[in-house]
Amino acid sequence: MKIVPGLYAIDDWRYNVVGISNDTETGERCVLSQHLSGGGRNTTFFLVPFDQFVLGMGKDQRMLQEWNAPRIIESADYRFHDVAPGLYGHFKSKASAYNVIGPALNIKTGERFVAYQPLYGEHRYRLRHRLLTMFCERVEKPEYNYSGTRFFLLDQYPEPHIAAEYQD
């Protein structure tokens, strides 16, 4: 089953499906979504295991509107989260850059992740997620002459967004 970006509903709940995201370590596919409350404001990003999302389709869950590209609906205040939306670098390469969308909670495991898009290479613009602890951990890499966090902020965005050339 193909899951496309759009506005979905289950009972009285509404949520925006941003797209399909893969875990960088395990490869697990999840649906990255924003759960919407009254007035259309999101509370946070969530990761729903793909199979669990598909099981809900056709039962209580239904699509209300399809988007022609992934979108983020009015974001919450991300200034107080562990990882702010923005452009990030990685310690291994000055050429690697990442569009960080923001923190995301896996609804099955309760683990906290960071949702992002690599802006280079084979997986350019595709949605990915990595455990928050791994994203923020300090690394000591003498072979790179580096001591600091695995990922580091280059430019903070006022709002999270999807990179313009998104691919799925």
Sequence and secondary structure as in RCSB ss.txt:
>XXXX:A:sequence
MKIVPGLYAIDDWRYNVVGISNDTETGERCVLSQHLSGGGRNTTFFLVPFDQFVLGMGKDQRMLQEWNAPRIIES
ADYRFHDVAPGLYGHFKSKASAYNVIGPALNIKTGERFVAYQPLYGEHRYRLRHRLLTMFCERVEKPEYNYSGTR
FFLLDQYPEPHIAAEYQD
>XXXX:A:secstr
    SEEEEETTEEEEEEEEEEETTT  EEEEEEEE GGG EEEEEEEEHHHHHHHBTTTEEEEEE SS    S 
  GGGSSS SEEEEETTEEEEEEEEEEEEEETTT  EEEEEEESSSTTTT  EEEEHHHHH EEEEGGGTEEEES
EEEEEE SS    TT   
